[in-house]
Every structure is written in structure tokens, then in C-alpha cells.
């Protein structure tokens, strides 16, 4: 428990959240007390009327009515008290099929329902029938194995589902359910892909942890110190800058946004420098990742309605993704320098809050006319971008932020928006996301709207009227110094209300895997 400055007491999570780690090199038969999940695929063409004559029926010996659609479960009779299930892989032709399978299997073994929440029928913290301890996950038949043409990608997706399906953020009084030990026999040729997938999945889980921690605990200082703790022994350099340093160095945007809170802002800087840093596969010697770190967003004086404020603990999802990606970049040994910057602030309401109509001077000297205090994310990002351009000499800058509701309206809740200074950069992000199971869609930096960003009393206008996501991106571009730059608007997919595949309710950790893949792509 953590004492709050107001005197209240807030529950603090134990981080990082425990995760299942697939054991890939043990293909022994199931032990008597070990749960077992066997998966089946739909045979041949999933749209066909039935299985081909030479293929076994996917529903043979299955519970009545069960079919192997992605993530479906059929409970079998336990053996010596150990649970047994059939799980569906669908056609097994897409990574989504395999992620859904892995997540469903580990949730069943852990006594959770499809949303990741505890199954009321499985007890409070202890789970009977072998669940919560050990589980064997394997193909039921040879025909259910991944296709040879894309086997590594399928095994990697399955492992991603297993790791993230075991994720459950909880502050319940009775604590967490035990995480099962998962045996997943993987052919030796594909084990490296599974190990890499587990690294990326753990990055997603860390991003979820940081974003989902309630804001009563999660001050800017808490976020920075917690990141420092979980990154210990990662090989990353970590520096935390306080409000005095920010004032001395002209971070006007961060200070303005954080000025209304009793909990002052911070700047978190993370550095990865490999022993030797040749020109890497990102076509850059130095990549800078910038993540929005708003630990809670009331909207400030331009205050949000309560319904829009409830989930604002996750408004630091971009910063959480950067922290998580930096850990994965170090773990994978990226062959180029990578720096992560997370400007952290709480956008609150008080007599010292910044106001519509204020003019704020940013880190690079640019002045912004404030027109909406609820457009705070771009204010803190502008400082970090200007700092990166002036002092860090980057070859590529990528920022990630839950920035605009307009992006959510345009793309929904499963796809992130990509703005980039070139089509090639935008497609690189889309391709990287596709490889790791995160969907992106390129959006335009429409030149016709750029003039609206210019203010009549300052250098730029913070929130001009027009298409919201585009206007925000055009504002941020003013701080990039003409460098190659990508802006990722993750306002839609950063939070989940309707669980699907490996994604549980709450913060999703979206963008952590894509950022990692950009800087440390698979060989």
C-alpha cells in the first residue's frame, strides 16, 4: 500500500506481473498431475462443407457442439484430477489463429475465462484439477501442426498468445492466481523464434503494467522510479530529471502541463549503446523513441467529463511502450544506439494549472498558443522532440502517444495510426507491426492544413480546428527539425474494453512490440 500526499491510501500493484514462460525442449508425455491442452485445426478449406476424405474429423471425440474455431475450448474428462481440454486453432493459417489458441489454452489452465478474468467456477486463488501449476500444450494430431511454409511465424504467434494469455493485472484483496508452467514442445528449428516472441510478449506485458497502474499511485516520479527498478540489470542507462532540471533547461510544455498537479513532472531518459554500433537494420546509427507519459489526464481547465476521465490512468501508454521496448531492445542486443525519452506529467486542475490562451515556450525556443488544455500530450512531446533534435543527434525519431480521439474514431480500437515523413518509413512501421501482431494504417500529413498550425501571436497554435489526428501530427512535425520522423497515434488500440485473442481488458501494451521490431528486427 502506498500513502498518497492527500492522506488517502491507495493499493499499489506488485510489478512486474507474473507470466507463463513456455518450456520448449521438453516433449515428455503428460505427467499424472499435469493438465493437458491439445489443439486441433480446421482441416483443408475452412469454408468447405466438411473435412477432406483423407483428413480426420476435427470434432472426433470432442464435446458435443465443439468446433476448433480460433481460441475455442472444449472441456474433456479430467485424468487423475488433472484437467484436459481441446482448443481450437481455426484454420491455422494466420498468426491471429495461433495467438488466440495460445491465450485460450493458458487461460483455461489458469482458471480464467475468455476475458482473462477469474472463472467463478474455479475458486478464488487456488485452482483444482492441475490448473495453476503445470500444463502441457501440444498438437492433437500431426495434421494440426503449423504448416511448414510459415512454421516459425506460427510457433512465435502461439508463444505470444501463451505469454500474454497468462497476463492478469490485479489489485484484488486475495491476490493473484498462480501462473501455470507451460510445456510447449517446439521443433528445434523454431525455438529461436519462440524465444524472441517471448521477449516481445514480455515487453507488451511490462507496458500494460505501467499503463494500468492506478493514478493514485502512479505519479510522474513513481513511473520514473518504477521504470528504473524494472530495468535494473537490463544494460540500459537510466537518468531521471526532476522539475528543477526541467525548468533550468526550458521544458516549458512539460512544466505547463504538470503545473496544475501537486505531483511534479519528470523526464525519463533511457539509453542503449551496444558494444559496437555499426549501421543497423533500421538504416540509422541512432534511433530516438519518444513516448507520451501523462500519468493522469483530467483535461485540465478544459476538463473532461467523468466518463472520459475514468480510463485516463492509461494516458501514459505511449511512454509505457517506449520503456518496455527499450528493455526488449537491450535484451535482443540491437546493433544500433537507441534512446528513449518519456516526458512525464499529470494534467490536473488547480490555481496553478495552465490556461487556454497561455503562450508556452518549449525546449527548442518555439512558442505555442494554448487553445485546449486537454491537448496536453502534444505539449510534452514537443519538448522531448526538440530536446532530441538539439542534443541527441538522431537519425530517426519515432514518437508514440494516445494523442487524439480522432484517430480512434477513424481507425477503431485495434489499429494504430502512422504519420511519417516518407511513405517508406510509414510502410516500415506497418510491416514491422504485421510481423509482431500489431496492426497499423498510414495517415497523411496533409499540406493544406499546415498553415492552420501557425498562430497569430506565437510560433504555433497548439490545437487548431480541423481533422484532429492530422492537426496534432502537423503540430508535432514543427519540432522535428526536418529529421526522418514517425508519429504513432495509439489512442484507439492502447485500451481494450472487449477482450480478443491475447488482449485482455484494460491497457493493451500496444506499440511495444512494433517499436522493438523497428530497432531490433528478427534476423
VEXKOLZA-531778 format. One line per field, with one value per residue (C-alpha): x, y, z negated; chain. Coordinates in steps of 0.25 Angstrom, whole numbers, plus 2048, in hexadecimal, padded with zeros to 3 digits. Layout:
BEGIN
east	X,...
north	Y,...
up	Z,...
mol	A,...
This chain:
BEGIN
east	800,805,802,7FC,800,7F1,7F2,7EA,7EF,7F0,7F3,800,802,80D,815,818,80C,810,80F,810,81D,81C,825,828,832,82A,821,81F,811,808,80B,7FF,7FD,7FF,7F4,7F3,7EE,7EE,7EB,7E4,7E3,7D8,7DC,7DF,7D6,7CF,7C3,7C1,7B5,7BE,7CB,7D2,7D1,7DF,7DF,7D9,7CD,7D1,7C6,7C8,7C8,7C5,7BA,7AC,7AC,7BA,7C2,7D0,7CE,7D9,7DA,7CE,7CF,7C9,7CA,7CD,7CC,7D8,7E2,7E6,7E1,7E9,7E1,7E0,7DB,7DB,7DE,7DB,7E6,7DC,7E2,7F0,7F3,7F5,7FD,7F0,7EB,7F7,7F7,7E8,7EB,7F7,7EF,7E3,7EB,7F3,7E7,7E0,7EB,7EC,7DD,7D9,7CE,7CF,7D1,7DD,7D5,7D4,7CA,7C0,7BF,7CE,7CF,7D5,7E4,7E7,7E3,7E0,7E1,7F0,7EE,7F6,802,807,801,805,801,802,7FC,7F2,7F6,801,7F7,7F5,804,807,809,818,817,815,818,822,817,80C,814,818,80A,806,810,80C,7FE,803,80B,800,7F5,7FB,7FB,7F1,7F3,7EC,7EB,7E1,7E2,7E4,7F0,7F3,7F0,7FD,803,804,811,80E,815,815,81D,823,82B,83A,83A,82F,833,83B,82F,827,831,831,822,822,82B,822,816,81D,81F,810,80D,816,80F,802,807,80C,7FF,7F5,7FB,7F0,7F4,7F2,7FF,805,80B,815,820,81A,81A,829,82E,826,82C,839,837,831,83D,847,852,84C,859,851,856,84B,84A,83E,83D,835,82D,839,841,835,834,842,842,836,82C,820,816,818,818,80C,804,809,808,7F9,7FD,803,80C,817,81B,827,82F,834,83F,843,850,854,862,867,876,877,86D,86E,864,858,84C,844,84D,851,85C,853,844,83D,830,827,81A,80F,80F,803,800,7F2,7EA,7DF,7DF,7E4,7DB,7D5,7D0,7CC,7BE,7BF,7BC,7C8,7D1,7D0,7DA,7E4,7EE,7F1,7F5,803,802,80C,816,814,816,823,828,824,82A,837,839,836,840,84B,847,847,854,850,85C,85A,858,84A,846,838,832,826,821,818,80D,800,7F6,7EE,7E4,7E9,7EC,7FA,7F4,7F8,7EC,7E6,7ED,7FA,807,811,820,825,832,837,832,825,819,80B,7FE,7F6,7E7,7E3,7EA,7E5,7EE,7F9,800,806,80B,814,818,81C,827,82C,82D,834,83E,841,843,84C,855,854,857,84D,84C,83D,833,827,81C,810,804,7F6,7F4,7E7,7D9,7D8,7E2,7D9,7CD,7D4,7DB,7D3,7D9,7E2,7EA,7F5,7F7,804,809,817,820,820,818,824,824,815,816,821,819,80D,816,81D,80F,80A,816,813,804,800,7F8,7FB,7F6,7FD,7F6,7FA,801,7F8,800,7F3,7F1,7FF,7FC,7F2,7FC,803,7FE,7FB,802,80C,814,80A,7FB,7FA,7EC,7E7,7DA,7DA,7DC,7E1,7EB,7F1,7F2,7F9,803,805,808,812,819,81D,826,82D,838,835,83B,835,829,81D,811,809,7FB,7F7,7EA,7E2,7E9,7F0,7E4,7DB,7CC,7C9,7D4,7D8,7E3,7EF,7EA,7E3,7DA,7E2,7EF,7F4,803,800,80D,817,81A,81A,824,82D,82B,82F,83C,840,839,83A,846
north	800,80E,81B,826,835,838,82D,823,815,80E,800,7FE,7F2,7E9,7EA,7E4,7DB,7CD,7C6,7B8,7B5,7A9,79E,79A,78E,784,77B,770,76B,772,76E,769,776,77F,786,784,78C,786,78F,78C,793,794,78B,790,79B,7A1,7A5,797,78F,784,77E,778,769,767,770,76C,774,780,77D,76E,76A,779,77E,780,78C,790,794,799,7A7,7B0,7B0,7A7,79E,790,78A,77B,772,774,769,766,774,77B,784,780,789,78A,798,79E,7A3,7A7,7A5,7A7,7B0,7BD,7C2,7C6,7B8,7B4,7BF,7BC,7AE,7B0,7BB,7B2,7A6,7AD,7B4,7A6,7A0,7AC,7AC,7B9,7BC,7C1,7CF,7CC,7CD,7C2,7B8,7B8,7A9,7A7,7AD,7B9,7B7,7A8,7A1,792,787,78A,798,7A4,79A,793,791,78A,791,789,785,77A,774,776,77E,788,78D,79A,79A,799,7A5,7AF,7A6,7AF,7BB,7B1,7AC,7BA,7BF,7B3,7B6,7C5,7C0,7B7,7C2,7CD,7C4,7C1,7D0,7D5,7E3,7E2,7EA,7E0,7DE,7CF,7D1,7CB,7BC,7B4,7B5,7A7,7A1,79F,794,797,78D,794,78F,793,79B,7A5,7A6,7B3,7B9,7B5,7BB,7C8,7C8,7C7,7D3,7DB,7D6,7D9,7E7,7E8,7E4,7EE,7F9,7F4,7F4,803,808,800,804,80D,81C,81D,816,81A,828,82C,829,81B,818,81C,815,808,808,80A,7FE,7F4,7F8,7F5,7EB,7EE,7F4,801,80F,816,824,82B,83A,842,84E,857,852,853,862,864,85E,865,859,863,859,84F,859,860,852,84E,85B,858,84C,84B,840,846,841,839,836,827,824,816,813,806,806,7F9,7F5,7F8,800,7FE,804,7FC,7F6,802,809,813,813,819,818,820,81B,825,821,82A,828,82E,827,82C,836,83E,846,852,85E,859,84E,840,83A,82F,824,829,82A,81C,815,821,819,813,820,81C,810,816,819,80B,805,80C,807,7F9,7FA,7FF,7F3,7EA,7F1,7EF,7E0,7DD,7E5,7EF,7F3,802,80C,80F,81A,81A,827,827,835,832,83B,83B,844,849,855,860,86E,86B,864,869,870,871,87E,87C,87C,872,872,864,85D,862,870,86E,875,86E,875,86C,86B,85E,859,84B,84B,849,83D,845,84F,846,83E,84C,84E,840,840,84E,848,83C,845,84F,846,837,838,82D,827,823,827,81F,824,81C,822,821,82E,830,82B,82E,822,819,81D,81C,80E,808,801,7F6,7FF,80A,816,818,826,827,830,826,81A,811,814,812,805,800,802,7FB,7EF,7EF,7EF,7E4,7DB,7DC,7DC,7EB,7F2,800,809,814,822,82F,83B,844,850,858,858,85C,86B,869,865,873,87D,88B,88E,883,87A,86F,86C,860,85B,861,85D,853,844,841,836,83D,84A,844,83E,84A,852,847,848,856,851,846,84F,849,83B,82E,82C,823,827,81B,81F,813,819,80E,801,805,801,7F5,7F4,7E8,7DD,7D5,7CB,7CE,7DC,7DD,7E8,7F5,7FA,7F2,7F6,7F9,7FE,7F8,7EC,7F5,7FF,7F3,7ED,7FA,7FB,7EC,7E5,7D6,7D0
up	800,803,7FC,804,802,7FE,7F3,7FA,7FC,80A,80E,815,81E,81D,82A,834,835,835,843,848,84F,85A,858,866,865,85C,864,85A,859,84F,840,838,831,83D,844,853,85F,86D,879,885,893,89C,8A8,8B6,8BB,8AE,8B7,8BD,8B8,8B1,8B0,8BC,8BD,8B8,8AC,89F,89A,891,887,886,877,874,86A,871,87A,879,885,886,889,884,875,873,867,865,857,856,84A,841,83F,831,82D,838,841,850,85B,86A,870,87E,887,892,8A0,89A,8A6,89F,893,88D,88D,885,87B,878,876,86C,864,863,85E,853,84E,84D,846,83C,839,841,84A,859,854,84B,83E,834,837,82B,82C,82A,81B,816,817,817,823,823,82E,830,835,830,82F,83B,849,856,863,86F,87D,87C,88A,894,89D,892,892,899,8A8,8AC,8B5,8A9,89D,895,896,891,886,882,882,87A,86F,86F,86C,861,85A,85C,859,84B,848,83E,837,82A,81D,817,808,809,813,820,825,827,835,83B,840,84F,857,865,86D,879,884,882,88F,88A,87B,87E,884,878,86E,876,875,866,865,86D,865,858,85D,860,852,84C,854,84F,840,841,849,840,832,82C,82C,81D,81C,82A,828,832,828,825,834,836,829,82D,83B,835,82C,836,840,835,83C,849,84F,851,84C,844,840,839,83A,82F,831,82D,838,842,83E,840,84E,853,853,853,859,84E,843,848,849,83C,835,830,828,81A,820,829,837,83A,847,848,851,855,85D,865,86B,870,86E,87D,884,893,89D,899,8A0,89D,8A6,89B,891,886,885,87A,875,86E,866,860,851,84C,83F,83D,846,841,84D,844,845,852,849,84E,84A,83F,849,852,846,83F,848,848,840,84E,854,852,85B,865,85A,855,863,864,857,85A,868,862,859,865,86E,863,861,870,871,87C,885,884,87A,875,86B,864,85F,857,852,846,840,83A,841,835,831,827,826,82C,838,846,84D,85B,861,85A,862,85F,863,866,864,872,870,879,872,872,871,868,86D,865,858,85C,867,85D,864,86F,866,85E,86B,871,866,867,877,876,86C,874,881,87A,871,875,884,888,896,894,889,886,87C,877,870,86C,873,879,879,887,88A,882,88A,897,895,889,87D,884,88E,88B,894,89A,89F,8A5,8AD,8B8,8BE,8BC,8AD,8AB,8B3,8AA,89E,8A4,8A8,89A,893,89D,899,88A,88A,889,894,899,8A4,8AB,8A9,8B1,8AD,8B6,8BA,8BC,8AD,8A9,8A9,89E,895,895,88A,88C,87E,87D,886,886,881,878,87D,889,88F,89A,89B,88D,88F,89B,894,888,891,898,88B,887,894,891,886,88E,895,8A3,89E,8A2,899,896,88D,887,882,87A,873,879,876,869,861,862,85D,865,864,870,873,86A,866,858,853,84F,854,860,861,870,877,86E,878,884,87E,87B,889,88F,887,886,891,892,89A
mol	A,A,A,A,A,A,A,A,A,A,A,A,A,A,A,A,A,A,A,A,A,A,A,A,A,A,A,A,A,A,A,A,A,A,A,A,A,A,A,A,A,A,A,A,A,A,A,A,A,A,A,A,A,A,A,A,A,A,A,A,A,A,A,A,A,A,A,A,A,A,A,A,A,A,A,A,A,A,A,A,A,A,A,A,A,A,A,A,A,A,A,A,A,A,A,A,A,A,A,A,A,A,A,A,A,A,A,A,A,A,A,A,A,A,A,A,A,A,A,A,A,A,A,A,A,A,A,A,A,A,A,A,A,A,A,A,A,A,A,A,A,A,A,A,A,A,A,A,A,A,A,A,A,A,A,A,A,A,A,A,A,A,A,A,A,A,A,A,A,A,A,A,A,A,A,A,A,A,A,A,A,A,A,A,A,A,A,A,A,A,A,A,A,A,A,A,A,A,A,A,A,A,A,A,A,A,A,A,A,A,A,A,A,A,A,A,A,A,A,A,A,A,A,A,A,A,A,A,A,A,A,A,A,A,A,A,A,A,A,A,A,A,A,A,A,A,A,A,A,A,A,A,A,A,A,A,A,A,A,A,A,A,A,A,A,A,A,A,A,A,A,A,A,A,A,A,A,A,A,A,A,A,A,A,A,A,A,A,A,A,A,A,A,A,A,A,A,A,A,A,A,A,A,A,A,A,A,A,A,A,A,A,A,A,A,A,A,A,A,A,A,A,A,A,A,A,A,A,A,A,A,A,A,A,A,A,A,A,A,A,A,A,A,A,A,A,A,A,A,A,A,A,A,A,A,A,A,A,A,A,A,A,A,A,A,A,A,A,A,A,A,A,A,A,A,A,A,A,A,A,A,A,A,A,A,A,A,A,A,A,A,A,A,A,A,A,A,A,A,A,A,A,A,A,A,A,A,A,A,A,A,A,A,A,A,A,A,A,A,A,A,A,A,A,A,A,A,A,A,A,A,A,A,A,A,A,A,A,A,A,A,A,A,A,A,A,A,A,A,A,A,A,A,A,A,A,A,A,A,A,A,A,A,A,A,A,A,A,A,A,A,A,A,A,A,A,A,A,A,A,A,A,A,A,A,A,A,A,A,A,A,A,A,A,A,A,A,A,A,A,A,A,A,A,A,A,A,A,A,A,A,A,A,A,A,A,A,A,A,A,A,A,A
